[in-house]
Amino acid sequence: MRIGRLNKRITIQRASNYVDANGVTKTGWNDLKTIWCSMNGLSGKEYWTAKSYGAENTVEFVIRYSACKDLNAKDRIQYKGRVFNIIHVDNILYKNETLKIKAVEVN
């Protein structure tokens, strides 16, 4: 992986439960890590596949594997005030070097 391509700063957020002042359990988002990534919009076949299930603004993020080994589809990504729900996390070729993340922007 070319390190120079990791030129965007994103924050990984993870859901956690907490009890509010009234004793009601609620779910909130906590910042887990802020890391470097590359970011691409989908094109070609990937774009049309995403469009077929209604994912209008699907984005692909690529990060180092070591940056967030336990990343999963229950987490989300925040980038410049925009929020993306993670659809899929792929450990490329199972080499434990990079993770390719497909995510859909929340409107």
N, C-alpha and C positions, 0 to 999 in steps of 0.2 A: 504494500500500500504506500502510495506517495503521501507523505505527511503534509505537504503543502496543500493538498486538496481538503484537508480537515480545517476549513476556514470559517465555519459557522459555530456559534456558541449556543448550545441548547441546555435546557434543564429537564432532567428526568423527574417526574413526580409519581408518588405512590400513594394510593388510598389508604387511609387509616381510620379506625373508629375512635370516637371520643364521646364522653358524656357531657351534655350541656348543663347549664345551671338548673334546669327543670328536671334533670335526671333522665332525659331522653338520649338514647344512643344515636349518634349521627355519624355520617362518613364525610371526611374532609380530605383534601389533597395536601401532602407535605413534599417539599423539595427533597429529593434524594441525593442527586449529584448534578453538577454543572460540568459539561464535557464538550469537547470539540468534535465536530462531525462534518461530513459533506452532505449536501442536500440537493436533490434533483426532483423535478416533476416527472411524472411518468409519460412515456411516449410509445407510439406503435401499439403492439399487441397488448402490452401491460395496461395502457391507457384504456383501450376498448374493453378489456376484461373488467377493470375497475368501474368503468361507466355502466356496464351491464348490471351491476348490483347497486347502483345509485351512489357510488363514492365519487362525487364530482371533483373534489380537490384532494386527490391522493398524492402523497409525497413520499419519496424514498430517502431515508437517512442512512448513512454508513458511518459506523463508529468502530473504534478499537474494541476488541473482545474484552480486554482487561479493564476497560473503562467502566463497564457495568455487566459483569458476567451473569447476574441473576435477573436481567431484564426480561419481562414477559408481557403478554397482551393485556394484562390487568393494569399496567402502568400507562402513563401518558407523557407527552412531550410538550414543553412550552418553548416557543421561539418568538422573540420580539412581540410579546403580548398575544400571540396566536396560540391556540391549544390544538393538539393533534392526538386523537385516540389511536393507540397502536393496534393494528390488525394482525400483523405477523412479524415474528423475529426469526431471521435465518442466520445460523452460524455457517458462514460460507465454506463449503467443502469440508466442514467439521474440522478445520485446522486450528480453531481457537485463536484466530488472528483478527478477524473482522466480523461484525454483525451488520446485516442488512435489515433495516426496519421499514416496513410499509405502514403508513399511518394516514388517517383521514382527518382533515381539519374539522373542528367543531364550530358550527356557525352560531 
